Amino acid sequence: MYFRKKQDEELVKESTAVWSCEKEDCKGWMRDNFSFEDEPTCPICSSPMKRDTKMLPVLANPTGEPKPENK
């Protein structure tokens, strides 16, 4: 039998800009710096998405810079 080892170090989390689906019953979201459009549509249900934040593990995207927030 194989048991996975417990992670030695805890993942560092930070408040991250994301796009969340506006549709109530859809759980689609994506990191802002991984989206290709200025105002993306949900890849799951094709509904509009709104800006939001989530506490997520730090993840580098060398090809994309965070987009400025337009409020």
Secondary structure as UniProt FT lines:
FT   STRAND          13..21
FT   TURN            24..25
FT   STRAND          29..31
FT   HELIX           32..34
FT   TURN            43..45
FT   STRAND          48..57
FT   TURN            62..63
//
